[in-house]
């Protein structure tokens, strides 16, 4: 006496029923369908893992390149002098507003990465003084 695995309704005996007459659930999936469903879920997971791994490698490489860059001391001194001059002539609101405007483009997909890298290397130059 077979029953539907989804709704529990008793199925008619003696007939080759593939779908439940009550809820329409597939009763005996073909072997190919089960494998396709499992493969689909596994494929999505493997793609996500691949994307996360690639992004991680890019972030590590970008950080490594930024930390290995050499800076000319005269260029760094010039940058610090310009920053000191701008701090003395500007208010707190304009300083934070300027930094906000510099960091907002980093949220643009793909292009923001390059903008953030150039901004990061500038700050790295200043910090090495």
N, C-alpha and C positions, 0 to 999 in steps of 0.2 A: 504494500500500500504506500505509494510514493506521495511525498508532500513537497510543496514549493519551499525552497530554502529562504526565500525573501519574506513572503507573507504567511506561510504555513498552511495554505489552503490544500485540501486533499485533491490530488490530480486524478483524472479518469484513468482507469486501468485498461490495459490491453491496447491502448492507442500509443502511437509514437508521437508524444507531445514534446515539442521543443520549447514552447513558451507557456507560461502560466496563464490560464484563462482569466484569472482574477486581476493580477497586477502586471502581467506582460513581461515578467522577468525571464531572461534566457535560462533555461533549465540545464542544458547540457552543452556548454560552450565547446566549440571545436578546438582541437589542440593548437592550431595556428593562431586563433584569436587570443588565447591565454598567453602565449609566448609574445605576441605583438604588444599586448598591454604591458607586460613586464618589461619588454625591451624599451618601450616608449618612456616609461618612468625612469629606467636606468640611463637612457640616453640623455634625458634632461639633466639628471644629476651629474653625469660625467661632463656635460658641457658647462654646467655651473662651476664645477670644481676646476675645470680647465681655465675658465675666465678668471676666477679668483686667483689661481696660481700665476697667470700671466700678469695680472695687475700687481700682485705682490712682488714679483720679480722686477717689474718696471719701477715700482716705488723704491725698492732696495737699490737698484742701479742708479736711479736719479739721486738718491741721497748719497751714495758712494761718490758719484761724479762731482756733486756739489761740495763734499768735504775734501776731495782731492784737488780742487781747483786752487791754483796759486794766485796770490794777489800782490800787485805792486804796491809797496808801502806809500808811495806818493799819491797814487790813486785813492787808496783808502783814507789817507789824510784829507784829501780834497772832499771826499764824500762826507766825512765827519764834520769838517768845517761848514759845509753847506747845511747839514742837519742842525748844527749849533746855531747858525744864523737864522734858519727858519723857525727854530724853537723860540728864539729870543723875540722874533718879530710877529709871532702868531699866538692865538689864544688856544685854550684847551679844546674848545669846540671845533675849531678848524683843524687842529692836529688829529683828533679822533675821526672827524669827518673825512679827512684826507686818507687816513689809513683804511677806513671802511670802503671808500671808493677804490682803493688799490686792491683790496681783497675780494670784492664782489665778483670780478671777472673769473676768479678761480673756480666758481661754481658752474661755468659754462663747460659742457661736455667736450672733451678732447682738447680744445684750445686753452681751457683754464689750467690744464696741467703745465703747459709751457709758460703761461703767464705767472703761475705760482712758482715755477722753478726759477725764472729770472728774478722775481721778487725775493725769493729765498736766498739766492746767491748774493744779491745786493746786501741783504741783512747779514749774511755770513761774512762778507767783506768787512762790514762795520764792526762786527763782533771780534774779528781777529786783531784789532788794534791793541 
